[in-house]
Amino acid sequence: MKDFANASFPPEVISVMEQALEAAVASLPEPVSAHHVQFIAEAILRGAHSGERDPLILQRLALLELQLISK
């Protein structure tokens, strides 16, 4: 997560990102790898850094990115 070393988010955005991460990870089939969790977290960080604040959209964007790299 080197691109986010200096990123700063207000508490309400962190809460939105947590919701998105938890929902995205919960939607994956078991076992969920640490690599997938990290990839999803980075995708959510990118989306939030771009200004997205809807947890459902952040979740979907992250899962779509994960699906694209998995092919």
C-alpha positions in Angstrom: 0.0 0.0 0.0 2.9 2.3 -0.8 0.7 4.7 -2.7 -1.3 5.5 0.4 1.5 6.1 3.0 0.5 9.8 3.4 -3.2 9.4 2.8 -5.5 10.9 5.4 -9.2 10.4 5.7 -11.8 11.8 8.1 -13.4 9.3 10.5 -16.7 9.2 8.6 -14.8 8.2 5.4 -12.9 5.5 7.3 -16.2 4.1 8.5 -17.5 4.0 4.9 -14.3 2.2 3.8 -14.6 -0.3 6.7 -18.2 -1.1 5.7 -17.2 -1.6 2.1 -14.2 -3.8 3.0 -16.2 -6.0 5.4 -19.0 -6.4 2.8 -16.6 -7.2 0.0 -14.7 -9.8 2.0 -17.9 -11.4 3.3 -19.1 -11.9 -0.3 -16.0 -13.9 -1.3 -16.1 -17.7 -1.1 -14.0 -19.3 1.6 -11.1 -19.4 2.1 -10.3 -15.8 1.5 -6.6 -15.1 0.9 -4.7 -12.3 2.5 -3.7 -11.2 -1.1 -7.4 -10.8 -2.0 -8.1 -8.8 1.1 -5.2 -6.5 0.5 -6.2 -6.0 -3.1 -9.7 -5.1 -2.1 -8.5 -2.7 0.6 -6.3 -1.0 -1.9 -9.1 -0.7 -4.5 -11.3 0.8 -1.8 -8.6 3.3 -0.8 -8.2 4.3 -4.4 -12.0 4.9 -4.7 -12.2 6.8 -1.5 -9.2 8.9 -2.4 -11.0 9.7 -5.7 -13.9 11.0 -3.7 -16.3 8.1 -3.7 -18.3 7.9 -0.4 -20.9 5.3 -1.1 -19.9 2.0 0.6 -21.9 -0.1 -1.9 -20.1 1.5 -4.8 -16.7 1.2 -3.2 -17.5 -2.5 -2.5 -18.6 -3.1 -6.1 -15.6 -1.3 -7.6 -13.2 -3.4 -5.5 -14.9 -6.7 -6.4 -15.0 -5.8 -10.1 -11.2 -5.0 -10.0 -10.6 -8.3 -8.2 -12.6 -10.1 -10.9 -10.6 -8.4 -13.6 -7.2 -9.5 -12.2 -8.4 -13.0 -11.5 -9.1 -13.7 -15.2 
